[in-house]
């Protein structure tokens, strides 16, 4: 266990999967100086080595100490593991089309990692993220079940805030609200809770405008994939926010993929709901007052995912 001059354990992040999403996250994490060491792990040793070399050549402009390649055993002594490995989403293919291939890949990765450190937090990014986050949570069984969660609707929420901010001509940091449910076609905007600097968005936008924004938010990934074949910059930055919330124990309220439990009456599937993110991952599911219709959409989304996972099994 490597320690710094003060006798403190040096922070380490493992990135499993060095495709466009994994490498984009690693690049953003390196620039932000999130950890003393970044460990890249990939099934393709050539790809892994290439990314390590390329990133290492930029260390001079960052506070990050080292970027190196590694194996699954390295995951047993890190603070955060970010898993982005899996079959990629192709044009015209939904995230749920990936389930059969990626559940097998995820279970194989988890088996190879073996027993993790008790305080390690695992963030799943691979799609379909809700199903894979649930599979990982049930497989790993870390001391705190919230230590394993998915990126969920955090990216969708970022897209929503960008779309609203552009429509109203305000900074996106003044837009508050969440996309909830599946990170995919059954997701929805909890419009009853969306506001811009305390002003309900329903007082600022028409029903037609809100419908158009929700459609644009939900279709964003398909639009990007059609144009450039993959999405990676946005999610790469969003993951750094999640990792930073863990490492710095920020207690940030962010919509991630976790089992909602009593807060929303869903106990056997992970879906995107607001949660308090700290050093031990999801420390609390943050309950927001949804309308009856919105709560119905959340449960419908969870039921859809449960059926798909059951078929995959």
Buried (B, 14 or more C-beta within 10 A) or exposed (E): EEEEEEEEEBBBBBBBBBBBBBBBBBBBBBBBEBBBBBBBBBEEEEBBBBBBEEBBEEBEEBEBBBBEBBEBEBBBBBBBBBBBBBBBBEEEBBBBBBBEEBBEBBBEBBEEBEEBBEBBBBBBBBBBBBBBBBBBBEBBEBEBBBBBBBBBBBBBBBBBBBBBBEBBEBEBEBBBBBBBBBBBBBBBBBBBBBBBEEEBBEEBBEEEBBEBBBEBBBEBBBEBBEEEEBBBBBBBBBBBBBBBBBBEEBEBBBBBBBBBBEBBEBEEBBBBBBBBBBBBBBBBBBBBEBEEEBBEBBBBBBBBBBEBBEEBE
